[in-house]
Amino acid sequence: MSEQGDTVREFDLRWADGAEHKEPSARARMLAARWKENPPRPQPFRADPAPSGPRRSSWISTVVVLGSVAPIILLLGYANFRAPYWSH
């Protein structure tokens, strides 16, 4: 962009930033309309999220992972053990 183009752009941004009244965004207008009829309940700053359900302990997760991986390893080992005898 040319030097004159940068100057015009800078002027436009300063003019827009210095406006006395700024139009709210579409989302701000939507929320204002929604909250006028049904205002949100107050929430504390950084409220704790609602519990999502019971948590599994770490050892149960470990057993599930190993229980899933072990049969696959055994199956692959068995297939590799049997492979040389299959060719005629």
Backbone torsions as a table, in degrees:
resi	resn	phi	psi	omega
1	MET	NA	146.2	-177.3
2	SER	-76.1	167.5	179.1
3	GLU	-60.2	-43.1	-179.2
4	GLN	-66.0	-38.0	178.4
5	GLY	-62.3	-40.4	177.7
6	ASP	-64.5	-39.7	-180.0
7	THR	-65.0	-44.1	179.6
8	VAL	-64.5	-41.5	179.1
9	ARG	-64.4	-43.1	179.0
10	GLU	-62.3	-40.9	178.3
11	PHE	-62.6	-43.4	-179.7
12	ASP	-62.8	-41.5	179.4
13	LEU	-66.1	-42.8	178.2
14	ARG	-63.4	-39.4	179.7
15	TRP	-64.8	-42.7	-179.4
16	ALA	-68.8	-41.7	180.0
17	ASP	-67.1	-28.7	-178.3
18	GLY	-86.5	4.3	-178.8
19	ALA	-64.0	142.1	-179.3
20	GLU	-71.9	-40.9	-178.1
21	HIS	-117.5	128.0	177.7
22	LYS	-113.0	134.4	179.2
23	GLU	-69.6	130.4	177.5
24	PRO	-68.4	154.8	-179.9
25	SER	-68.7	166.5	179.8
26	ALA	-62.0	-39.5	178.7
27	ARG	-65.0	-41.6	178.8
28	ALA	-63.3	-40.6	177.6
29	ARG	-65.7	-40.4	179.6
30	MET	-63.1	-46.6	-180.0
31	LEU	-65.4	-39.2	178.9
32	ALA	-62.1	-41.4	178.7
33	ALA	-66.8	-41.1	-179.8
34	ARG	-66.8	-42.3	-176.5
35	TRP	-74.1	-20.3	178.1
36	LYS	-65.2	-39.5	-179.9
37	GLU	-86.0	-36.3	-174.9
38	ASN	-139.3	83.3	-175.5
39	PRO	-66.1	145.8	180.0
40	PRO	-72.1	151.8	176.4
41	ARG	-73.2	145.6	177.9
42	PRO	-66.0	141.7	178.4
43	GLN	-128.4	143.9	177.5
44	PRO	-68.5	156.7	178.3
45	PHE	-62.1	129.9	-178.0
46	ARG	54.8	53.9	179.9
47	ALA	-62.3	145.9	177.2
48	ASP	-68.1	137.8	178.0
49	PRO	-69.2	155.1	178.6
50	ALA	-65.8	143.9	179.0
51	PRO	-63.7	136.8	-175.5
52	SER	-88.5	-10.5	180.0
53	GLY	141.1	-178.6	-179.1
54	PRO	-66.9	141.2	179.5
55	ARG	-99.0	142.7	175.0
56	ARG	-83.7	147.3	176.9
57	SER	-75.2	163.9	-174.7
58	SER	-67.3	-31.8	-178.8
59	TRP	-71.2	-31.1	177.0
60	ILE	-67.6	-40.7	177.5
61	SER	-62.3	-40.2	178.9
62	THR	-63.2	-43.1	179.3
63	VAL	-63.8	-41.0	179.4
64	VAL	-62.7	-44.5	-179.4
65	VAL	-65.3	-48.5	-179.5
66	LEU	-66.0	-36.3	177.9
67	GLY	-66.2	-25.7	177.9
68	SER	-85.0	-35.8	-175.2
69	VAL	-82.2	-35.7	-176.3
70	ALA	-58.6	-47.9	178.9
71	PRO	-61.9	-34.5	179.0
72	ILE	-65.6	-43.1	178.8
73	ILE	-63.6	-44.4	179.4
74	LEU	-63.4	-41.0	178.8
75	LEU	-63.7	-44.0	178.5
76	LEU	-65.8	-39.9	177.4
77	GLY	-64.1	-41.1	178.5
78	TYR	-64.8	-41.2	179.3
79	ALA	-64.7	-40.3	178.9
80	ASN	-70.9	-31.8	178.6
81	PHE	-69.0	-38.5	-177.5
82	ARG	-83.0	-18.2	-172.6
83	ALA	-57.9	-44.9	-177.0
84	PRO	-63.2	-26.7	-176.5
85	TYR	-84.6	-10.9	-177.1
86	TRP	-80.8	-29.6	-175.9
87	SER	-77.3	137.7	-179.2
88	HIS	-113.1	NA	NA
